[in-house]
Each structure stands twice: as C-alpha cells, then as structure tokens.
Amino acid sequence: MKRKLYCTFLFTIFIFISCTKKEDDDNETDPTCTDCAGQLTTSSDVIGYSILGKLPGIWNGPVASPTPLGGFPEWIVDFRPISSAHISAKNELDSLNDIFMSFFLVKHNCAYKIAFRNGGGFAGAVRSSYMLIDSVSETTNHSFYRFSDPVSGGDRVFTEIIFKDDSLKMHTYTNNYNTLATPETHMIWNADLRDNTSAQTALNLFNFPQKVLIRDFTNSFDDEEEAVYYNAQGNEPFPESDHPHLGVSTLNISVMNPATVDPSRKILVIVTTEPLFNGFVFQVDNLDFRSRYVLLSAAELTSFDFNYMHPGEYYVNAIYDENNDQNFSSGDFMNSAFDIPFTLSAEGTTAAAITINFEIP
C-alpha cells in the first residue's frame, strides 16, 4: 500500500499559443478542391490511419520537460474509441485544470488524414488546439507520426508520436511564442501500455477503426492565424460538446473521519476499471487499471464531475491525504467500503457516493 500514486497532470502539453503569419499560398486550403480527394471508401488512402489502431488502452509513463514546471513521475491516459474513426481520453488535475485529447479522421487540403485535437482548462482558462498529420513512417516494429498546426505549420509547433512494441513516445516541440528560430523540446512522454481490456467493449461496438469521415476541415481554418481557440469560441471546428458517446459521472464525497477536516489537506479520488482491493488486501498491480483521477481541496469538497467520460463499469476510492504524500499511507483516511462500483452508459449520467471514514493502519 506504499506504492506512490502521483496525481499529476500534463500542463506542459498546452503549448499551442502565440500568433504567426500564414504559410505560403500553396500550403493553404484551396477552396476549389472540395471533392478532389474522392469519396471515402475502405480502399481510400488516409494519411496516418493506422495510429487509430495503436492508441486504444491505458498508457502510463513519466513526463520530462525543460520548462519551469519540470517533469512528472507518471501520467496516465485511457484512450478508447468514441465512434468508428474517433478516439479520445480526458484527464484532470483539479477543478480548474484538465485536458481532453482526441484523434479522428478528417478531410483537409484535398486529402483524408488524421487530426489531433488537444483542449481543456488551464488555470481556469479554456482553450483547444488542432494539429494535422504531416509525416508518417511505418515498419513492422516501429511507427512514427508527426502532427503540426494546419495554419502556422511545424515552424511554430509540432508533435511526434512513436510506437514501438507496447511503448509510446510523445515528443512536443515549440518555438516558445516565436522567440526561437526553430522549435525545441517542450515535453517528452514515454509510456507503456498497461491495459487494453478496458477499451475492448468500445472497439467491438464501433468495429474500430473504420474509414469514416468525422469532420470536413476543408475550410475550417480559413482566415485563421493559427488553429487555436480560446474560451469556447463559436468558430471552433469541433468543440468538446460535439464529441459523441461520452457521459458524466458525479462523485459525491463526504468526510466523516477525521472528525475535523483540515482545509489545507487534499483528497485524491481514483477511478479504476478493476477493483483495487480483494477483501482487505490491496492489489497493487491493479493500479494499472486507473482510468481517471483528480486531486481536490478538502476545504471546498462536496462533489466532482468526471465529464466526457467513457461509458463502462468502474470502481472509485478516495484518500484523505493526511501527510500530503499522495500515497495509500498509514494515518491517511479513505472509504471503508472499498471499491465503490458505478456504471456509466453512453451519453448518460450517473452518480456515486463516497464516505471517507476509515483510518489506514
């Protein structure tokens, strides 16, 4: 029960800010090419299509970054399909900071390709960024995909994603608000695939992946200086509210023990797809099934909504972190009814009540 549970969050992935001029005209969308890619069929060429089949599952690994924020020991992402050619994952740090990532099939510049949307809240400000695939290299054991801003291009920001066996490397570069001549490393996430069973229901439901057009981006970025949108701007091409299949789970949390709540303490809420306990025995290996988690202030805690959440069966545990080490540690408090179950349906809502009343011996 001493295994470290870092409730960290990838703040540094939000690097999609700054304004740059558009690239040369031959890199901009040609308004006359609406139908030049032809009708999308199972035999159509879709740039980067195979990445969709590599993403499903729960990934976990450290983040390294030269930014003042630095790195994190682990970052956990639960990717699952939400339609036939669309996969997503959401993570939270607290009530103000979260990130929602998705990959989906689009049409842009007379070609079918994969898009990468990265959005969410950062210190209370909401923004989303779009990158489109511009480079692919695939062999039997190694796959490389590069995504860049469809307007300002790779001179401002780009992300490389590499798969090798059951490992994933996400490497993001930025020119730091146009202060660098060329983009430099902003963050590197090296992750391993910890579980692929949680995504299986969605994989079967959608027969994922298929060559189905999710969004036509032919004219979506016309007159934009970059593909970044702030505070749910009305012109955003694919807002989170348009993403299908996902639901909301409300967790209502009360603290009975300790009798007096210290407002400086944090409460770590962990949602898993498999139980963490077998009776009273903590199953440390089942930490690999963490899907969502959040660190909340004990001073303002009443409930928390996990929104844009994959439908499925879950278990929740909450820890009142007495010593601020983000561990299941002796002297901390948690729910005596271990692994409280709840089920979320597609585009549905559900709720679960968690009572913290048990001091860990």
VOBA-1610 file (N, C-alpha, C; in pm, whole numbers, padded with zeros to 5 digits, always signed):
BEGIN
Met+00081-00120+00000Met+00000+00000+00000Met+00085+00126+00000Lys+00217+00108-00014Lys+00306+00222-00013Lys+00340+00271-00151Arg+00286+00204-00253Arg+00320+00244-00389Arg+00271+00386-00415Lys+00360+00466-00473Lys+00331+00608-00494Lys+00220+00625-00596Leu+00123+00710-00562Leu+00012+00742-00653Leu+00024+00889-00688Tyr+00096+00918-00791Tyr+00112+01058-00829Tyr-00009+01104-00908Cys-00078+01203-00858Cys-00191+01260-00930Cys-00141+01382-01007Thr-00067+01357-01111Thr-00006+01465-01188Thr-00084+01492-01314Phe-00049+01601-01377Phe-00124+01644-01495Phe-00030+01709-01594Leu-00055+01688-01720Leu+00035+01735-01823Leu+00002+01879-01859Phe+00034+01973-01766Phe+00015+02113-01801Phe+00093+02146-01928Thr+00212+02091-01942Thr+00302+02134-02047Thr+00258+02096-02186Ile+00152+02013-02197Ile+00107+01981-02332Ile+00034+02098-02396Phe-00006+02197-02312Phe-00073+02315-02365Phe+00031+02415-02417Ile+00089+02386-02529Ile+00190+02474-02585Ile+00140+02544-02710Phe+00011+02531-02737Phe-00041+02580-02864Phe-00092+02723-02852Ile-00001+02815-02814Ile-00035+02955-02811Ile+00071+03033-02884Ser+00043+03155-02920Ser+00120+03251-02999Ser+00062+03261-03138Cys+00079+03375-03199Cys+00024+03403-03331Cys+00136+03416-03431Thr+00123+03349-03544Thr+00221+03357-03650Thr+00148+03380-03780Lys+00220+03427-03879Lys+00160+03452-04009Lys+00135+03321-04079Lys+00046+03321-04179Lys+00018+03202-04256Lys+00136+03165-04344Glu+00140+03037-04382Glu+00244+02992-04472Glu+00210+03032-04614Asp+00298+02998-04707Asp+00278+03032-04847Asp+00145+02980-04897Asp+00092+03043-05002Asp-00041+03011-05051Asp-00056+02865-05090Asp+00052+02803-05137Asp+00037+02664-05181Asp+00022+02569-05065Asn+00037+02617-04940Asn+00012+02534-04824Asn-00125+02562-04762Glu-00198+02658-04816Glu-00328+02692-04763Glu-00436+02611-04834Thr-00553+02607-04775Thr-00663+02532-04833Thr-00707+02593-04965Asp-00719+02510-05066Asp-00767+02553-05197Asp-00919+02537-05199Pro-00993+02648-05202Pro-01140+02637-05193Pro-01203+02563-05308Thr-01128+02537-05415Thr-01185+02467-05530Thr-01169+02316-05519Cys-01104+02269-05412Cys-01069+02126-05408Cys-01163+02045-05320Thr-01283+02091-05298Thr-01373+02027-05204Thr-01388+01877-05230Asp-01395+01837-05356Asp-01419+01696-05387Asp-01298+01625-05446Cys-01181+01690-05441Cys-01069+01630-05512Cys-01015+01504-05446Ala-01046+01481-05317Ala-00998+01360-05253Ala-01080+01239-05292Gly-01194+01260-05356Gly-01281+01149-05393Gly-01362+01101-05275Gln-01454+01011-05302Gln-01538+00958-05197Gln-01457+00866-05106Leu-01475+00881-04975Leu-01403+00798-04879Leu-01459+00657-04878Thr-01374+00559-04903Thr-01412+00418-04902Thr-01308+00339-04823Thr-01333+00211-04809Thr-01238+00127-04735Thr-01102+00119-04802Ser-01096+00150-04932Ser-00968+00146-05003Ser-00903+00283-05015Ser-00965+00387-04960Ser-00909+00522-04969Ser-00780+00533-04890Asp-00692+00619-04938Asp-00568+00648-04865Asp-00599+00752-04757Val-00576+00715-04632Val-00595+00807-04519Val-00460+00821-04450Ile-00402+00940-04455Ile-00268+00962-04402Ile-00269+00941-04250Gly-00186+00849-04203Gly-00174+00821-04061Gly-00284+00735-04003Tyr-00362+00669-04088Tyr-00480+00595-04042Tyr-00445+00490-03936Ser-00332+00425-03947Ser-00301+00314-03857Ser-00277+00358-03713Ile-00256+00487-03689Ile-00237+00530-03549Ile-00363+00505-03467Leu-00479+00507-03532Leu-00603+00483-03458Leu-00605+00346-03393Gly-00550+00248-03462Gly-00548+00112-03409Gly-00443+00091-03302Lys-00347+00183-03289Lys-00239+00168-03192Lys-00269+00238-03059Leu-00362+00332-03059Leu-00386+00415-02940Leu-00471+00351-02831Pro-00568+00264-02860Pro-00658+00219-02754Pro-00586+00151-02638Gly-00628+00187-02516Gly-00572+00127-02397Gly-00534+00231-02293Ile-00493+00184-02176Ile-00447+00269-02068Ile-00295+00275-02074Trp-00242+00397-02093Trp-00099+00421-02106Trp-00049+00494-01981Asn+00073+00461-01939Asn+00127+00518-01816Asn+00278+00533-01831Gly+00329+00652-01797Gly+00472+00672-01802Gly+00512+00811-01760Pro+00643+00836-01743Pro+00692+00964-01695Pro+00693+01071-01804Val+00687+01195-01759Val+00699+01312-01846Val+00827+01386-01809Ala+00905+01421-01911Ala+01024+01504-01892Ala+01004+01635-01966Ser+01045+01745-01904Ser+01026+01876-01965Ser+01131+01974-01913Pro+01190+02056-02002Pro+01286+02159-01959Pro+01218+02286-01909Thr+01085+02290-01912Thr+01012+02408-01869Thr+01022+02424-01717Pro+00989+02542-01664Pro+00992+02561-01518Pro+00907+02462-01443Leu+00801+02413-01505Leu+00716+02314-01438Leu+00788+02182-01417Gly+00882+02148-01506Gly+00957+02026-01493Gly+00881+01902-01535Gly+00926+01785-01490Gly+00865+01659-01530Gly+00778+01601-01422Phe+00718+01483-01457Phe+00630+01412-01366Phe+00668+01264-01367Pro+00656+01196-01252Pro+00690+01054-01249Pro+00597+00967-01333Glu+00470+01007-01343Glu+00379+00930-01426Glu+00264+01018-01474Trp+00215+00983-01591Trp+00093+01043-01646Trp+00014+00930-01708Ile-00115+00920-01672Ile-00199+00807-01710Ile-00307+00855-01805Val-00320+00788-01919Val-00417+00826-02022Val-00493+00701-02067Asp-00626+00710-02063Asp-00714+00598-02101Asp-00779+00632-02236Phe-00719+00584-02344Phe-00773+00607-02478Phe-00873+00497-02514Arg-00994+00542-02558Arg-01093+00447-02607Arg-01167+00509-02726Pro-01213+00425-02818Pro-01292+00477-02931Pro-01423+00538-02883Ile-01465+00646-02951Ile-01598+00703-02924Ile-01681+00710-03052Ser-01627+00664-03162Ser-01702+00638-03285Ser-01613+00553-03373Ser-01653+00533-03497Ser-01582+00440-03584Ser-01442+00486-03623Ala-01417+00616-03618Ala-01286+00670-03655Ala-01247+00785-03565His-01274+00770-03435His-01253+00878-03340His-01221+00816-03204Ile-01111+00858-03143Ile-01069+00804-03015Ile-01031+00920-02924Ser-01061+00907-02794Ser-01037+01020-02704Ser-00994+00974-02566Ala-00946+01072-02487Ala-00912+01050-02347Ala-00918+01184-02276Lys-00963+01183-02150Lys-00963+01305-02070Lys-00896+01281-01936Asn-00826+01384-01886Asn-00760+01379-01756Asn-00785+01509-01682Glu-00786+01501-01549Glu-00798+01619-01465Glu-00682+01626-01366Leu-00646+01748-01328Leu-00562+01769-01211Leu-00649+01812-01093Asp-00735+01912-01118Asp-00827+01962-01018Asp-00946+02023-01090Ser-01025+02105-01019Ser-01146+02158-01079Ser-01119+02263-01185Leu-00998+02314-01195Leu-00965+02419-01291Leu-00877+02371-01406Asn-00813+02259-01390Asn-00713+02215-01487Asn-00744+02076-01538Asp-00762+02063-01669Asp-00790+01934-01730Asp-00745+01938-01875Ile-00740+01822-01935Ile-00705+01813-02076Ile-00787+01703-02142Phe-00833+01733-02261Phe-00913+01639-02340Phe-00845+01623-02475Met-00795+01503-02502Met-00726+01475-02628Met-00810+01383-02714Ser-00807+01406-02845Ser-00875+01315-02936Ser-00805+01312-03070Phe-00816+01198-03135Phe-00764+01176-03270Phe-00880+01128-03356Phe-00893+01182-03477Phe-01007+01147-03560Phe-00976+01174-03707Leu-01058+01114-03794Leu-01036+01121-03938Leu-01104+01245-03995Val-01026+01323-04071Val-01078+01447-04129Val-01040+01455-04277Lys-01102+01554-04343Lys-01066+01589-04480Lys-01009+01730-04478His-00891+01747-04539His-00826+01879-04539His-00724+01883-04651Asn-00721+01995-04721Asn-00626+02013-04832Asn-00630+01896-04930Cys-00751+01859-04971Cys-00770+01758-05075Cys-00720+01619-05035Ala-00716+01592-04906Ala-00670+01461-04862Ala-00744+01421-04735Tyr-00755+01291-04715Tyr-00806+01237-04589Tyr-00686+01210-04499Lys-00700+01247-04371Lys-00587+01234-04279Lys-00638+01232-04136Ile-00547+01210-04041Ile-00581+01206-03900Ile-00550+01341-03836Ala-00644+01389-03755Ala-00627+01513-03681Ala-00607+01483-03533Phe-00538+01573-03466Phe-00513+01563-03323Phe-00567+01690-03258Arg-00671+01674-03176Arg-00728+01787-03101Arg-00686+01779-02956Asn-00640+01892-02902Asn-00589+01898-02766Asn-00657+02017-02699Gly-00748+01992-02604Gly-00821+02102-02543Gly-00846+02081-02397Gly-00892+02187-02331Gly-00926+02176-02191Gly-00906+02305-02116Gly-00901+02295-01983Gly-00884+02411-01898Gly-00744+02416-01842Phe-00690+02538-01837Phe-00556+02558-01783Phe-00561+02681-01694Ala-00552+02659-01561Ala-00560+02767-01463Ala-00689+02848-01481Gly-00795+02779-01518Gly-00924+02843-01533Gly-00955+02895-01671Ala-00855+02904-01759Ala-00877+02948-01897Ala-00896+02825-01985Val-00994+02833-02076Val-01026+02719-02163Val-00972+02746-02303Arg-00905+02649-02359Arg-00858+02663-02497Arg-00843+02525-02560Ser-00842+02524-02691Ser-00822+02399-02765Ser-00736+02428-02887Ser-00656+02328-02926Ser-00564+02341-03038Ser-00580+02222-03131Tyr-00557+02246-03260Tyr-00569+02141-03360Tyr-00437+02125-03434Met-00400+01999-03455Met-00282+01966-03535Met-00324+01856-03632Leu-00269+01861-03752Leu-00299+01760-03853Leu-00171+01686-03889Ile-00186+01560-03921Ile-00070+01479-03951Ile-00003+01528-04079Asp+00130+01536-04076Asp+00203+01579-04195Asp+00320+01487-04231Ser+00343+01383-04149Ser+00452+01291-04180Ser+00425+01156-04115Val+00453+01049-04189Val+00431+00913-04141Val+00545+00824-04187Ser+00591+00736-04098Ser+00688+00633-04134Ser+00654+00508-04054Glu+00626+00397-04123Glu+00581+00277-04055Glu+00660+00155-04103Thr+00707+00078-04006Thr+00768-00051-04034Thr+00698-00155-03947Thr+00745-00277-03949Thr+00680-00384-03874Thr+00678-00356-03724Asn+00789-00305-03668Asn+00800-00288-03524Asn+00811-00143-03479His+00800-00049-03573His+00824+00090-03538His+00735+00179-03624Ser+00662+00271-03560Ser+00573+00361-03633Ser+00595+00504-03585Phe+00605+00597-03679Phe+00631+00737-03650Phe+00523+00824-03713Tyr+00467+00918-03634Tyr+00364+01008-03683Tyr+00397+01149-03634Arg+00388+01246-03725Arg+00413+01385-03687Arg+00290+01469-03718Phe+00250+01552-03619Phe+00135+01641-03631Phe+00182+01786-03615Ser+00125+01876-03696Ser+00161+02017-03684Ser+00037+02104-03705Asp+00048+02230-03666Asp-00061+02326-03682Asp-00093+02339-03831Pro-00221+02323-03872Pro-00255+02327-04014Pro-00244+02466-04075Val-00226+02569-03994Val-00214+02705-04046Val-00070+02754-04037Ser-00016+02758-03916Ser+00119+02812-03898Ser+00228+02709-03919Gly+00192+02581-03921Gly+00285+02476-03959Gly+00381+02434-03849Gly+00478+02350-03889Gly+00574+02295-03795Gly+00680+02393-03750Asp+00688+02511-03811Asp+00784+02610-03765Asp+00746+02666-03629Arg+00617+02654-03592Arg+00571+02702-03463Arg+00565+02591-03360Val+00502+02481-03395Val+00482+02372-03301Val+00459+02243-03380Phe+00511+02133-03329Phe+00476+02004-03384Phe+00493+01897-03277Thr+00423+01786-03295Thr+00428+01674-03202Thr+00460+01547-03278Glu+00559+01473-03228Glu+00594+01344-03285Glu+00547+01234-03190Ile+00482+01133-03247Ile+00436+01018-03169Ile+00497+00892-03229Ile+00564+00816-03145Ile+00636+00696-03190Ile+00586+00575-03112Phe+00551+00471-03183Phe+00514+00343-03121Phe+00620+00239-03152Lys+00658+00165-03049Lys+00749+00051-03065Lys+00705-00056-02968Asp+00660-00169-03024Asp+00604-00277-02942Asp+00489-00218-02857Asp+00496-00232-02724Asp+00391-00180-02637Asp+00433-00050-02569Ser+00513+00029-02637Ser+00555+00157-02581Ser+00514+00270-02673Leu+00495+00386-02615Leu+00455+00508-02686Leu+00545+00620-02640Lys+00591+00702-02734Lys+00668+00822-02702Lys+00602+00941-02770Met+00561+01039-02691Met+00506+01164-02744Met+00607+01276-02715His+00654+01339-02822His+00758+01442-02810His+00706+01569-02876Thr+00689+01674-02796Thr+00635+01800-02847Thr+00746+01905-02852Tyr+00746+01980-02963Tyr+00842+02088-02985Tyr+00766+02220-03002Thr+00825+02328-02955Thr+00764+02460-02973Thr+00873+02566-02992Asn+00836+02675-03059Asn+00931+02787-03074Asn+00914+02890-02963Asn+00840+02850-02858Asn+00828+02932-02737Asn+00779+03073-02769Tyr+00659+03078-02821Tyr+00594+03206-02853Tyr+00674+03286-02956Asn+00731+03214-03052Asn+00806+03277-03161Asn+00935+03345-03115Thr+00988+03300-03002Thr+01114+03357-02954Thr+01235+03275-02997Leu+01211+03159-03058Leu+01321+03073-03103Leu+01319+03063-03255Ala+01437+03050-03313Ala+01447+03038-03459Ala+01383+02909-03508Thr+01398+02802-03432Thr+01337+02674-03464Thr+01280+02614-03336Pro+01176+02534-03348Pro+01116+02473-03228Pro+01215+02382-03154Glu+01206+02383-03022Glu+01287+02298-02938Glu+01197+02215-02846Thr+01256+02115-02782Thr+01178+02024-02697Thr+01100+02099-02590His+00972+02068-02582His+00886+02123-02478His+00851+02017-02375Met+00820+01897-02421Met+00795+01787-02328Met+00809+01655-02401Ile+00844+01551-02323Ile+00854+01415-02374Ile+00779+01323-02277Trp+00687+01246-02330Trp+00614+01147-02250Trp+00650+01010-02302Asn+00712+00926-02218Asn+00744+00787-02250Asn+00651+00697-02171Ala+00562+00627-02241Ala+00459+00549-02173Ala+00459+00405-02220Asp+00409+00319-02133Asp+00388+00178-02165Asp+00239+00149-02164Leu+00198+00054-02245Leu+00059+00010-02245Leu+00037-00080-02125Arg-00047-00036-02030Arg-00071-00112-01907Arg-00194-00201-01918Asp-00292-00162-02000Asp-00414-00241-02011Asp-00482-00213-02144Asn-00528-00318-02211Asn-00606-00298-02334Asn-00744-00364-02325Thr-00780-00414-02207Thr-00910-00479-02192Thr-01023-00377-02174Ser-00993-00263-02110Ser-01097-00164-02082Ser-01155-00106-02209Ala-01076-00100-02314Ala-01122-00043-02441Ala-01194-00143-02529Gln-01196-00269-02490Gln-01244-00373-02581Gln-01392-00359-02615Thr-01474-00318-02519Thr-01617-00303-02547Thr-01640-00199-02656Ala-01571-00086-02647Ala-01585+00019-02749Ala-01526-00025-02882Leu-01415-00098-02879Leu-01356-00149-03002Leu-01456-00237-03077Asn-01525-00322-03003Asn-01623-00411-03065Asn-01747-00334-03111Leu-01792-00241-03031Leu-01913-00166-03062Leu-01900-00091-03194Phe-01786-00029-03215Phe-01767+00054-03335Phe-01690-00017-03446Asn-01652-00145-03419Asn-01565-00215-03515Asn-01448-00123-03551Phe-01389-00070-03449Phe-01287+00035-03461Phe-01152-00023-03500Pro-01077+00045-03589Pro-01115+00167-03660Pro-01174+00136-03798Gln-01250+00231-03851Gln-01301+00225-03986Gln-01273+00357-04057Lys-01277+00353-04188Lys-01252+00474-04267Lys-01384+00548-04286Val-01416+00628-04183Val-01539+00707-04179Val-01500+00852-04152Leu-01550+00943-04231Leu-01518+01085-04214Leu-01586+01140-04089Ile-01508+01194-03998Ile-01561+01252-03876Ile-01585+01402-03892Arg-01493+01474-03956Arg-01508+01617-03979Arg-01446+01655-04113Asp-01514+01744-04184Asp-01459+01803-04306Asp-01396+01937-04267Phe-01264+01942-04268Phe-01190+02062-04232Phe-01146+02143-04354Thr-01211+02122-04468Thr-01168+02187-04591Thr-01153+02337-04575Asn-01249+02402-04514Asn-01244+02548-04497Asn-01242+02590-04350Ser-01216+02496-04262Ser-01230+02524-04119Ser-01131+02627-04067Phe-01014+02638-04129Phe-00911+02726-04075Phe-00886+02847-04165Asp-00977+02871-04257Asp-00965+02990-04343Asp-00965+03116-04255Asp-00876+03208-04289Asp-00866+03337-04221Asp-00818+03328-04077Glu-00772+03209-04035Glu-00713+03195-03902Glu-00562+03215-03911Glu-00501+03267-03804Glu-00356+03280-03797Glu-00291+03156-03739Glu-00369+03079-03665Glu-00326+02951-03612Glu-00451+02876-03567Ala-00438+02745-03551Ala-00554+02662-03516Ala-00567+02648-03366Val-00585+02762-03298Val-00601+02768-03154Val-00725+02849-03122Tyr-00806+02800-03028Tyr-00933+02864-02994Tyr-00943+02877-02843Tyr-00991+02994-02799Tyr-00993+03026-02657Tyr-01137+03041-02606Asn-01158+02987-02483Asn-01285+03007-02412Asn-01407+02973-02496Ala-01401+02854-02560Ala-01515+02801-02636Ala-01565+02900-02740Gln-01472+02949-02823Gln-01511+03038-02931Gln-01610+02969-03024Gly-01704+03046-03077Gly-01808+02988-03161Gly-01758+02933-03292Asn-01638+02974-03334Asn-01587+02928-03462Asn-01499+02805-03451Glu-01491+02746-03332Glu-01408+02626-03319Glu-01468+02514-03402Pro-01387+02442-03482Pro-01444+02345-03575Pro-01500+02218-03512Phe-01454+02179-03393Phe-01501+02053-03334Phe-01497+02063-03182Pro-01586+02142-03121Pro-01585+02159-02976Pro-01615+02029-02902Glu-01575+02024-02777Glu-01593+01902-02697Glu-01740+01861-02690Ser-01829+01958-02689Ser-01972+01926-02679Ser-02023+01848-02798Asp-01949+01848-02909Asp-01989+01772-03028Asp-01932+01630-03028His-01845+01597-02933His-01786+01464-02929His-01888+01364-02877Pro-01910+01253-02948Pro-02019+01160-02913Pro-01983+01060-02805His-02084+00986-02760His-02070+00861-02684His-02033+00881-02537Leu-01979+00995-02500Leu-01925+01016-02366Leu-02032+01061-02269Gly-02010+01039-02139Gly-02106+01075-02037Gly-02044+01150-01921Val-02120+01164-01813Val-02075+01237-01694Val-02100+01152-01571Ser-01996+01139-01487Ser-02008+01069-01360Ser-01986+01168-01247Thr-02086+01183-01162Thr-02077+01273-01047Thr-02044+01194-00922Leu-01935+01231-00857Leu-01894+01163-00735Leu-01916+01257-00617Asn-02004+01216-00526Asn-02036+01295-00407Asn-01954+01240-00290Ile-01870+01325-00233Ile-01772+01280-00134Ile-01797+01351-00001Ser-01802+01274+00105Ser-01814+01330+00240Ser-01705+01272+00328Val-01660+01352+00425Val-01555+01309+00517Val-01615+01298+00657Met-01621+01178+00711Met-01669+01152+00847Met-01554+01132+00944Asn-01444+01084+00895Asn-01325+01061+00977Asn-01203+01095+00891Pro-01126+01196+00932Pro-01122+01262+01063Pro-01244+01349+01089Ala-01273+01369+01216Ala-01391+01445+01254Ala-01378+01592+01215Thr-01255+01644+01220Thr-01228+01782+01179Thr-01145+01780+01053Val-01196+01842+00949Val-01126+01844+00821Val-01029+01961+00817Asp-00905+01931+00787Asp-00803+02034+00771Asp-00815+02091+00630Pro-00846+02220+00615Pro-00867+02275+00480Pro-00742+02276+00394Ser-00626+02255+00454Ser-00502+02252+00375Ser-00477+02115+00313Arg-00554+02015+00353Arg-00533+01880+00303Arg-00596+01862+00164Lys-00549+01760+00095Lys-00603+01724-00036Lys-00670+01588-00027Ile-00764+01567-00118Ile-00830+01436-00131Ile-00805+01385-00271Leu-00747+01267-00278Leu-00718+01204-00405Leu-00829+01106-00439Val-00895+01128-00553Val-01002+01041-00600Val-00949+00958-00716Ile-00962+00827-00706Ile-00908+00735-00806Ile-01020+00649-00862Val-01036+00652-00993Val-01136+00570-01061Val-01063+00464-01142Thr-01096+00338-01120Thr-01030+00227-01189Thr-01133+00142-01261Thr-01085+00064-01356Thr-01174-00027-01428Thr-01175-00167-01369Glu-01088-00191-01273Glu-01085-00316-01195Glu-01068-00278-01049Pro-01117-00360-00955Pro-01107-00325-00813Pro-00962-00322-00765Leu-00936-00231-00671Leu-00802-00221-00611Leu-00786-00313-00491Phe-00898-00367-00439Phe-00891-00448-00319Phe-00956-00584-00341Asn-00896-00686-00281Asn-00953-00819-00273Asn-00980-00844-00125Gly-01104-00817-00084Gly-01131-00814+00060Gly-01062-00694+00120Phe-00969-00721+00217Phe-00890-00614+00277Phe-00750-00606+00217Val-00724-00685+00117Val-00589-00691+00058Val-00580-00594-00059Phe-00486-00501-00050Phe-00463-00405-00156Phe-00390-00473-00272Gln-00448-00466-00392Gln-00390-00529-00510Gln-00310-00424-00587Val-00182-00414-00554Val-00102-00306-00608Val-00093-00311-00760Asp-00094-00430-00816Asp-00084-00442-00962Asp-00205-00382-01034Asn-00317-00373-00965Asn-00437-00320-01028Asn-00436-00168-01040Leu-00330-00104-00991Leu-00312+00038-01019Leu-00295+00062-01169Asp-00261-00042-01243Asp-00251-00030-01389Asp-00386-00002-01453Phe-00495-00025-01378Phe-00629-00004-01432Phe-00687+00133-01396Arg-00602+00225-01350Arg-00650+00361-01324Arg-00692+00426-01456Ser-00813+00481-01456Ser-00868+00544-01576Ser-00878+00696-01560Arg-00931+00740-01446Arg-00942+00883-01417Arg-00902+00906-01271Tyr-00848+01021-01242Tyr-00808+01054-01106Tyr-00799+01205-01095Val-00820+01257-00975Val-00817+01401-00955Val-00779+01429-00810Leu-00707+01539-00790Leu-00666+01583-00657Leu-00749+01707-00621Leu-00827+01697-00513Leu-00921+01801-00476Leu-00887+01861-00340Ser-00927+01985-00321Ser-00906+02051-00194Ser-01011+02006-00093Ala-00966+01968+00027Ala-01061+01928+00131Ala-01146+02045+00178Ala-01098+02166+00156Ala-01169+02283+00205Ala-01298+02308+00129Glu-01302+02272+00002Glu-01418+02304-00081Glu-01487+02181-00137Leu-01454+02066-00084Leu-01502+01942-00143Leu-01648+01915-00111Thr-01726+01897-00211Thr-01863+01845-00196Thr-01886+01736-00300Ser-01858+01767-00426Ser-01872+01668-00533Ser-01782+01706-00649Phe-01763+01612-00738Phe-01682+01637-00856Phe-01741+01563-00974Asp-01747+01629-01089Asp-01797+01568-01212Asp-01681+01525-01300Phe-01674+01396-01331Phe-01586+01348-01437Phe-01666+01354-01567Asn-01646+01459-01646Asn-01722+01470-01770Asn-01642+01418-01888Tyr-01711+01404-02002Tyr-01652+01343-02122Tyr-01583+01212-02083Met-01656+01129-02011Met-01603+01003-01958Met-01654+00887-02043His-01567+00792-02065His-01605+00673-02142His-01710+00592-02067Pro-01813+00546-02135Pro-01908+00457-02069Pro-01841+00326-02028Gly-01890+00269-01920Gly-01833+00144-01873Gly-01857+00123-01725Glu-01798+00016-01672Glu-01808-00017-01531Glu-01680+00027-01460Tyr-01698+00091-01343Tyr-01586+00150-01272Tyr-01594+00120-01123Tyr-01479+00149-01056Tyr-01469+00144-00910Tyr-01400+00272-00865Val-01446+00328-00753Val-01387+00452-00704Val-01342+00436-00560Asn-01224+00494-00531Asn-01172+00505-00395Asn-01122+00647-00376Ala-01132+00697-00252Ala-01088+00832-00222Ala-01000+00831-00097Ile-00892+00909-00101Ile-00796+00914+00009Ile-00787+01056+00063Tyr-00813+01074+00191Tyr-00783+01199+00260Tyr-00636+01193+00297Asp-00556+01275+00230Asp-00410+01262+00235Asp-00356+01339+00355Glu-00349+01272+00468Glu-00311+01337+00594Glu-00169+01392+00590Asn-00077+01322+00523Asn+00063+01366+00522Asn+00107+01425+00387Asn+00011+01448+00298Asn+00039+01515+00170Asn+00144+01443+00086Asp+00143+01310+00089Asp+00240+01237+00006Asp+00174+01166-00112Gln+00041+01180-00125Gln-00033+01119-00234Gln-00011+00967-00239Asn-00011+00906-00123Asn+00003+00761-00107Asn-00118+00704-00035Phe-00139+00573-00050Phe-00214+00498+00049Phe-00118+00477+00165Ser-00121+00563+00265Ser-00022+00557+00372Ser-00088+00542+00508Ser-00016+00482+00600Ser-00064+00470+00737Ser-00093+00609+00793Gly-00211+00623+00853Gly-00252+00752+00907Gly-00340+00832+00814Asp-00344+00796+00687Asp-00438+00858+00594Asp-00577+00799+00618Phe-00678+00860+00557Phe-00815+00814+00572Phe-00874+00786+00433Met-00962+00686+00426Met-01024+00652+00299Met-01163+00593+00325Asn-01230+00554+00220Asn-01362+00492+00231Asn-01349+00350+00283Ser-01429+00318+00388Ser-01424+00182+00444Ser-01491+00082+00351Ala-01587+00126+00272Ala-01646+00041+00167Ala-01555+00053+00046Phe-01459-00039+00038Phe-01359-00030-00068Phe-01424-00051-00206Asp-01364+00013-00306Asp-01403-00011-00446Asp-01553+00007-00469Ile-01600+00128-00446Ile-01742+00157-00467Ile-01772+00151-00616Pro-01862+00063-00660Pro-01885+00045-00804Pro-01986+00147-00858Phe-01970+00180-00984Phe-02072+00256-01056Phe-02059+00226-01205Thr-02168+00249-01278Thr-02173+00219-01421Thr-02221+00343-01494Leu-02153+00376-01603Leu-02191+00491-01686Leu-02232+00441-01824Ser-02348+00486-01871Ser-02395+00449-02004Ser-02350+00552-02107Ala-02357+00516-02234Ala-02317+00607-02342Ala-02405+00732-02339Glu-02341+00848-02338Glu-02407+00978-02335Glu-02503+00990-02216Gly-02474+00915-02109Gly-02558+00916-01991Gly-02494+00989-01874Thr-02562+00985-01763Thr-02512+01041-01638Thr-02529+00937-01528Thr-02440+00942-01430Thr-02451+00853-01316Thr-02390+00923-01196Ala-02410+00866-01078Ala-02357+00925-00956Ala-02318+00814-00860Ala-02220+00845-00775Ala-02178+00753-00670Ala-02144+00834-00546Ala-02171+00777-00429Ala-02143+00844-00302Ala-02024+00774-00234Ile-01928+00854-00192Ile-01809+00802-00124Ile-01798+00867+00012Thr-01792+00785+00117Thr-01776+00836+00252Thr-01638+00798+00303Ile-01558+00898+00336Ile-01424+00875+00392Ile-01440+00862+00543Asn-01415+00742+00593Asn-01441+00716+00736Asn-01348+00613+00798Phe-01244+00574+00727Phe-01157+00464+00771Phe-01013+00511+00774Glu-00950+00499+00893Glu-00808+00535+00903Glu-00721+00416+00866Ile-00632+00438+00772Ile-00544+00329+00726Ile-00444+00297+00836Pro-00439+00172+00881Pro-00350+00136+00993Pro-00202+00136+00954
//
